[in-house]
Amino acid sequence: MGLPVTSTGTRRARRTGLVFGAAAALLLPTAVPVAAEPTLDLDETSVVEILLEDRDELERLVELGGDIAQLDPVDGGGFVARTVVGPYDQDVYSDFTFGDVVHTESDAEERLAEREATIERLRSEGDSDGEVGIRSTGEDLEILRADYFEGRAGDFLSVEVRSALGQDEDFRLTVERDAGPGTEPGDGGSQTLAPFVDVGVYLYHRGQAEVEERPERIRVTDPSGATAEAEVTDWLPDPETPGDPLPYTDFVNAYMTPDELYDRIHRIADEYPDIAEVVELPHLTDGYRRHAQAILGVRPDGRGAERGVIVESLAYGHEGGNDIVVDLIDHGEPDAALSVDVEGDEILVRPATDGTGAITTTAAEVVAAVNAEAGDLVRAFTFRGDAGEGVVEAERVRADDRLGAPEEVSREPATVYGLRIGATRDGSKTGVLGYSQEHAREWQTPLVTLETAERLVRNYGVHETTTELVDELDIFLLPSVNPDGAKHSFYDSPMQRKNMVNHCPTDGPRDQWAVQGGGQWGVDINRNYGTYTLWDGYAGASFDCTGGTFAGPEEEGPLSQPESRNLDWLVDTHDNIAFSMNIHSSGDYFMWSPGAYIADGRVSTPRPSAMEETYFWEASESILGAIKGHRGTVVTPARTGPIIDVMYSAAGNSGDHLWYEHDVFAWNFELGQAGFQPPWEEAHAQGMEYADGLYGMLEVALEHQNDRYRPRSEVTPRPGGYDGPVEISFGTNETAEIYYTLDGGRPTFDSPRLELTGVRGGPESLTIEETTTVHWFAVDVAGNVEGGYDPDGNARNHRRGTWTIE
């Protein structure tokens, strides 16, 4: 007789864990936790603080495939990286120093309980002005930004300065503030700035401090005595008028599964067919499904690896794989030969024995015999490539796919749905895309897209701004890009980041013990896109099949996953899409391209032009101002900007793909500071405020579409005679590009253009050392050209001026 049937693993158990509550809305440099621990001993997947001394340590963490949930600068230098770590991979990070465990998988149980309570309650109720980049330059110092802002945590001054004298970590800059009009720098106190160095490359100095009075001016001094002064500008100032409040808001009541999200957008389209329709994306996902496994001999901690046998069903678990039983029998007969018989769903393994009846068969021999006799039902392999020389023991195990969703949750390949909103949906209007839940565990991100969709349709015709947005734009909203992973996060593994496909080889961590210990099968969708990828040598992704940033099988190349191909198809098919927002959590970041670099030498993807960078910043103020209007959340200047400047390299991300491949102005939200699944009150607030921000992006897109005004340029100093070399600077009345020639030729779009002076710098100037006639024109983001000049034609009505050097 065989042994009693056991399961390969248990469903997720209810456990009591540490609840990580909502953090303050304003991200400030933090102090290193006092109780830092050099080692870690986890019994479940958790978000853990990893304490990093400098940027080099951060890069090392990224290269290891660290699944960084949030990155906080530390006052005095370094970072605290909130990183997802499980028992399976905690040894990978053994060289780092750990702080607190801030969030555990068990916390998700409380969120699910909140959700169920809300659903039950609803059922019982019957509810089904300043410019960006103000600069003042001394001989060795360039003040890039001096921003004053007010938030729930206080009033602050954020300053960024570039120094010509190097990146030594001890080379600190001193900022003296005045105390308002009529006072001198220093009267309002001082603060210090530390260098921001990335992969050994100095970018600029930065820092922020709380202030009692709004300063008007600052003076920056370096250790050599060099100084520079600049006026302070307002970052996200409160509006002077109440604005245009929406009559109808707050349409989300609880976290929602992908099926619930898709059902909701179908109902919206059915209710508002004149302005909304469902978009069915063409590439089916692999499905919420897995092959079942029976694991014999080896324990979850790896003990007994030499006798471990993994038997994996060829059928998915729900299609019969979960019915398979492997019975390794201790029959006691002496001098027996190894045999394998298949009786229905049972695989009976009778091991070889010696003259006393003791088992002599090794794990490798069982694997070979099972594959030979039951190969049309299962595949068998040893534990993670072990030679399998250990003698097996009697055991009877039922295979299990370890998926715990209710039976009504489909296991089949899934269609990804989006909602298209607009009175005119023929491609003639500017397209705007908002998409969320590329990363499965970010439960609050779909709230933003769904709340925005509901606001648009339900305020149409009764709210002037909304009516104009729907009439004049073509809006695409994808609430869940990664439905398979999201289901797995809801029902099985709350920290699941990726989709669900198991690409691990049989000699690697393909066994379920790896997943039970916190490893993750699946591909990181936001590392699988087709531009500036891991395959191209860019940093911030890995080929580790259980790593958090697994870009996909190396042999398959980028865009191998249906989820990433769906997004690419959408923007390729609807080439009117010109703006996008990728919605993630967490950290209260607001970012755009470039999003990746080659680590050796920090070779960045191409930076936006001077005009494009300025436009990103100007649009950001509008979008982030809308977020602030809800409850005072300030996304700080230090958390705003290109991805590689405020976070780290992320090879193959979707924002870069849309920007470089499809010419889409692509932004990225990172919601809140309370983790991936915050308590509902906080998640709801994040959904509301970032829906305000998404509305802000729609207004930016509408303004862009309606822009018919030609830019005007001016130059300083004016053309004329000068005693020696002169440096000329160009300005425009709106965000615009300057193309120019110095050889007397007619300027075109192929001519040189003014570029940025560096990271977070302004447009360059031209140095005239001998008599020169400069020919130029300005063109704005919407393509309007100064004076109606046609750069591709033959007219010569461009701007020109001669500087005579005597």
Secondary structure, 3 states (H helix, E strand, C coil): CCCCCEECCCCCCCCCCCCCCCCCCCCCCECCCCCCECCCCCCCCEEEEEEECCHHHHHHHHHCCCEEEEEEEECCCCEEEEEEECCCCHHHHCCCEEEEEEEEHHHHHHHHHHHHHHHHHHHHHCCCCCCCCCCEECCCEEEEEEEEEEECCEEEEEEEEEECCCCCCCCCEEEEECCCCCCCCCCCCEEEEEEEEECCEEEEEEEEEECCCCCCEEEEECCCCCEEEEECEECCCCCCCCCCCCCCCCCCCCCCCHHHHHHHHHHHHHHCCCCEEEEECCCCCCCCCCEEEEEECCCCCCCCHHHCEEEEEEEEHHHCHHHCEEEECCCCCCCCCCEEEEECCEEEEECCECCCCCECCEHHHHHHHHHHHHCCCEEEEEHHHCCCCCECCCEEEECECCCCCCCCCCCCCCCCEEEEECCCCCCCCEEEEEEECCCCCCCCHHHHHHHHHHHHHHCCCCCHHHHHHHHHEEEEEECCCCHHHHHHHHHCCCCCCCCCCCCCCCCCCCCHHHHHCCCCCCCCHHHCCCCCCHHHCCCCCECCCCCCCECCCCCCCCCCCHHHHHHHHHHHHCCCEEEEEEEEECCCEEEECCCCEECCCCEECCCCCHHHHHHHHHHHHHHHHHHHHHHCCCCCHHHEEEHHHHCCCCCCCHHHHHHHHHCCEEEEEEECCCCCCCCHHHHHHHHHHHHHHHHHHHHHHHHHHHCCCCCCEEEECCCEEECCCEEEEEEECCCEEEEEECCCCCCCCCCCECCECCCCCCECCEEECCCEEEEEEEEECCCCEHHHCCCCCCCCCCEEEEEEEC
